[in-house]
Amino acid sequence: MPLIRKRRAEPEAAPSDEEASSPDSPPARRNTQTPLQRRRANSNDDEDEDEEAAYVGDEDGATQGDGTSMDQMVKKLVRLALASEYSRQPIRRADIGTKVLGANNRQFKTVFNEAQLQLRAVFGMEMTELPMREKVTISQRRGISPFSFHALQSLNMQLTSSFSLAAQKSSNPISTSKSYILTTTLPPTYRQPLVLQPSKIPTSPLESTLTGISSFIIALISLSGGSIAEAKLERYLRRANADQYTPLDKTDKVLARLMKEGYIVRLKDLSGGEEMVEYMVGPRGKVEVGDEGVGGLVRTVYGDGGEDLEGRIQRSLGLGEGKRKKGGEEVNGNGEGGGVMKRTPGRPRRQADSEEEEEESEDE
C-alpha cells in the first residue's frame, strides 16, 4: 500500500486592519514563540541597528580603532584649545593624548593639522608652541667669585653637570616643550584695540587691566637685560604706586597669578650664602608680548622719538646686528667677547649708584 504524505498547511496571511476590526473575523493567532526565541530575535534587531549606525558614522568620517571618527577628534581638540586658552593654561601634548586621541595616539599629527585649519578658518587663531623654560640659576648668569670655597665647589659641580648634559645631548635629540597656546592669525592691520578687544568674561575692564599690568612688568624685565632683581622691581612698582595694591588685587597675589599663568618666572638662589631673588620673562610672556610688544609699549609711552628712541630700544632689548653690550664688553651673538674692553657711553657707575640711592630716599 503506497505511503500517503500529507501536505503542510500554508501559513495564514496576517489579518488586515479592516478584518481585525470586523466582528465576524476570527480571533488572531497567539504568538507561539518561546522567551528564548524572542530574546534571540531582539538581539538580532539590535545588531542590525548597530551596523546601520556604524555605516552612518563611516559616511561622516573615517572611523578609528575605538570607534571615534577623525571629525570627532578634531572637534574635541578645538574645544580643548579654546577651553585651555580661556583659563590661560597651556595645551599640553599629554592632555591631547588622554582627552582627545585616546587609543589613536599615532593620529596626533593628522588631527593637529586639521584642528589648526579649523582654528584659522573659523576663529582666526592657531596653536603656537611655547619655548623651553630656561633652566639657569642666578649665580650662573652673574658669574662666581674665584676666591670662595663654595664658589669653587659649585663651579666643579657645574662643570661635571655640563659634561653630563653634553653627553646626553649628543645621544638624545633636542626636546621641545610640547605645550601650546592660541595666538591670533589676523593681519597686522586688524590687530587694533577696536578689533581685538579684551574678553568680556569676567569683565572687559578686569581683562584689560590684567593685560596692562602683565605687559608693564614684562617690559620692565626685558628692558633690564632679561632679568630684574626683586628689590629693583619693587622700586619700579613703588614709582607707579603699585607696590602694595593694584586695581586687580594685592601686588603679591597678582605676581603669583602671573607666575602661575607663565608670564613671568621667579628665580631664587641661596648658593652665595644670602638669598637672591630675580624675575625673568616666562614662556607665555615671550610668545604673547615678546620684544615686539615691549617695543610697541615704549613707543606708545614716549611717542615718536625718532632714531634715538629706536636705538635705545634696540640696545635695551639686546637686539641689533647680532651684537649686544654686556658688562662694558662688546659681545657677539655666540657669547664670545671681542677681546677689547670698551666703556659704554652714559653715566659713571658711582654716579649712577648714588642717584639710585637718592631716588630711593626720596621715595621713602
Buried (B, 14 or more C-beta within 10 A) or exposed (E): EEEEEEEEEEEEEEBEEEEEEEEEEEEEEEEEEEEEEEEEEEEEEEEEEEEEEEEEBEEEBEBBEEEBBBBBBBBBBBEBBBEBBEEBBBBBBEBBBEBBBBEBEEBBEBBBEBBBEBBEEEBBBBBBBBBEEBEEBBBEBEEBEEEBEEBEEBBEEBEEEEEEEEEEEEEEEEEEBBBBBBEBBEEEEEEEEEEEEBBEEEEEEBBBBBBBBBBBBBBBBBBBBBBBBBEBBBBBBBEEEBBEEBEEEEBEEBBEBBBEBBBBBBBEBEBBEEEBEBBBBBBBBBBBBBBEBBBBBBBEEEEEEEEEBEEBBBBBBBEEEEEBBEEEEBBEEEEEEEEEEEEEEEEEEEEEEEEEEEEEEEEE
